[in-house]
């Protein structure tokens, strides 16, 4: 299963080690509104993609699932964007 993370947050930092313990999980990339934060988080977590463009991120990553850990008011539009990309 290919995972993307929407939100370079400390919550995502806590979820990532748990996902890595599960067989068959591939942690691919992270989206953040700030490119520097996305790239920093991706490097720290060993993710291939760090992006500040949500549409491009969702297309490029070809994710099976995303974990949304952005601030609460962004969850709805980000979830809809992820759903639109399957």
Residue frames relative to the residue before (quaternion, step in Angstrom):
aa qw qx qy qz dx dy dz
X 1.0000 0.0000 0.0000 0.0000 0.00 0.00 0.00
X 0.2849 -0.7651 0.5606 0.1385 3.58 -0.85 1.03
X 0.1445 -0.8171 0.5576 0.0243 3.56 -0.70 1.17
X 0.0911 -0.7390 0.6643 0.0662 3.49 -1.22 0.74
X 0.2534 -0.7610 0.5812 0.1374 3.54 -1.17 0.61
X 0.1573 -0.7627 0.6238 0.0668 3.52 -0.80 1.09
X 0.7460 0.2455 -0.2356 0.5725 3.50 -0.20 1.35
X 0.1878 -0.7789 0.5931 0.0789 3.56 -0.54 1.20
X 0.2165 0.8297 -0.4687 0.2120 3.51 0.63 1.21
X 0.6259 -0.5146 0.4125 0.4163 3.53 -1.32 0.14
X 0.5659 0.5645 -0.3934 0.4543 3.60 1.17 -0.40
X 0.6440 0.5010 -0.3185 0.4825 3.59 0.94 -0.85
X 0.6185 0.5513 -0.3382 0.4462 3.59 1.01 -0.77
X 0.6869 0.4653 -0.2784 0.4839 3.60 1.08 -0.68
X 0.6527 0.5166 -0.3130 0.4573 3.60 1.12 -0.60
X 0.6066 0.6172 -0.3485 0.3602 3.57 0.97 -0.89
X 0.6774 0.4785 -0.3368 0.4457 3.68 0.73 -0.81
X 0.6327 0.5286 -0.3333 0.4573 3.59 1.05 -0.69
X 0.6588 0.4992 -0.3110 0.4691 3.59 0.95 -0.84
X 0.6344 0.5445 -0.3280 0.4399 3.57 1.04 -0.74
X 0.6250 0.5469 -0.3324 0.4470 3.60 1.17 -0.48
X 0.6538 0.5156 -0.3051 0.4621 3.59 1.23 -0.41
X 0.4864 -0.6747 0.4783 0.2818 3.54 -0.90 0.94
X 0.8248 0.2886 -0.2026 0.4420 3.55 -1.13 0.72
X 0.5674 0.5845 -0.3941 0.4256 3.60 1.24 0.20
X 0.0908 -0.7756 0.6239 0.0324 3.57 -0.91 0.98
X 0.1907 -0.7847 0.5843 0.0811 3.55 -0.57 1.19
X 0.1983 -0.8658 0.4579 0.0374 3.52 -0.29 1.37
X 0.8219 -0.2073 0.1923 0.4944 3.59 0.60 -1.02
X 0.3057 -0.7330 0.5847 0.1654 3.49 -1.41 0.12
X 0.2166 -0.7279 0.6380 0.1271 3.52 -1.23 0.70
X 0.0707 0.7464 -0.6606 0.0372 3.53 -1.13 0.80
X 0.5774 -0.5932 0.4225 0.3692 3.59 -1.11 0.52
X 0.7148 0.3456 -0.2275 0.5638 3.60 1.23 -0.42
X 0.4572 -0.7112 0.4658 0.2610 3.57 -0.63 1.13
X 0.6462 0.5277 -0.3370 0.4364 3.60 0.89 -0.85
X 0.6526 0.4958 -0.3133 0.4797 3.60 1.01 -0.78
X 0.6430 0.5239 -0.3281 0.4522 3.60 0.92 -0.85
X 0.6897 0.4770 -0.2842 0.4647 3.57 0.87 -0.92
X 0.6349 0.5251 -0.3217 0.4665 3.58 1.01 -0.79
X 0.6679 0.4954 -0.2932 0.4717 3.58 0.89 -0.97
X 0.6439 0.5239 -0.3224 0.4548 3.59 0.91 -0.90
X 0.6641 0.4994 -0.3054 0.4650 3.59 0.91 -0.88
X 0.6660 0.5113 -0.3003 0.4525 3.59 0.92 -0.90
X 0.7635 0.3800 -0.1847 0.4885 3.57 1.00 -0.85
X 0.4708 -0.6963 0.4321 0.3269 3.60 1.24 -0.03
X 0.4032 0.7009 -0.4797 0.3407 3.56 1.08 0.77
X 0.5213 -0.6817 0.4288 0.2821 3.57 -1.02 0.81
X 0.7888 0.2779 -0.1194 0.5350 3.59 1.05 -0.75
X 0.0346 0.7370 -0.6747 0.0203 3.53 -1.11 0.86
X 0.0765 0.8421 -0.5180 0.1292 3.57 -0.34 1.24
X 0.2390 -0.7450 0.5999 0.1673 3.54 -1.28 0.50
X 0.6145 0.4880 -0.3435 0.5160 3.60 1.30 0.34
X 0.3432 -0.7970 0.4582 0.1926 3.56 -0.12 1.31
X 0.6645 0.5092 -0.3169 0.4458 3.61 0.83 -0.92
X 0.6674 0.4895 -0.2899 0.4806 3.56 0.91 -0.91
X 0.6249 0.5529 -0.3189 0.4495 3.56 0.99 -0.89
X 0.6994 0.4694 -0.2745 0.4638 3.57 0.82 -0.98
X 0.6514 0.4993 -0.3106 0.4795 3.59 1.05 -0.71
X 0.6984 0.4936 -0.2691 0.4429 3.55 0.79 -1.06
X 0.7147 0.5054 -0.2637 0.4053 3.58 0.89 -0.90
X 0.1548 -0.8122 0.5438 0.1437 3.59 1.16 -0.56
X 0.1384 0.8501 -0.4911 0.1299 3.56 0.92 1.00
X 0.3864 -0.6627 0.5891 0.2541 3.51 -1.28 0.54
X 0.7878 0.0091 0.0263 0.6153 3.57 1.18 -0.65
X 0.1475 -0.7458 0.6368 0.1285 3.52 -1.27 0.46
X 0.2580 -0.7127 0.6296 0.1706 3.51 -1.22 0.62
X 0.1772 -0.8045 0.5625 0.0699 3.57 -0.57 1.18
X 0.0909 0.8023 -0.5799 0.1086 3.54 -0.57 1.21
X 0.3078 0.7307 -0.5309 0.2991 3.53 1.10 0.75
X 0.6862 -0.4296 0.3414 0.4776 3.58 -1.24 -0.16
X 0.6928 -0.5576 0.2809 0.3608 3.55 -1.06 0.84
X 0.6795 0.5085 -0.3169 0.4234 3.61 0.86 -0.86
X 0.6662 0.4949 -0.3038 0.4679 3.61 1.22 -0.28
X 0.4729 0.7144 -0.4277 0.2883 3.60 1.20 -0.35
X 0.6770 0.5182 -0.3113 0.4197 3.59 0.78 -0.96
X 0.7265 0.4048 -0.2849 0.4767 3.65 0.60 -0.93
X 0.6453 0.5133 -0.3330 0.4574 3.61 1.03 -0.65
X 0.6271 0.5175 -0.3319 0.4784 3.59 1.04 -0.71
X 0.6506 0.5061 -0.3183 0.4683 3.59 0.96 -0.83
X 0.6336 0.5223 -0.3300 0.4656 3.59 1.01 -0.77
X 0.6609 0.4993 -0.3046 0.4702 3.58 0.93 -0.88
X 0.6461 0.5162 -0.3175 0.4640 3.59 0.97 -0.81
X 0.6340 0.5382 -0.3242 0.4508 3.57 1.03 -0.77
X 0.7049 0.4183 -0.2537 0.5137 3.57 1.21 -0.49
X 0.5972 -0.6158 0.3447 0.3812 3.55 1.24 0.29
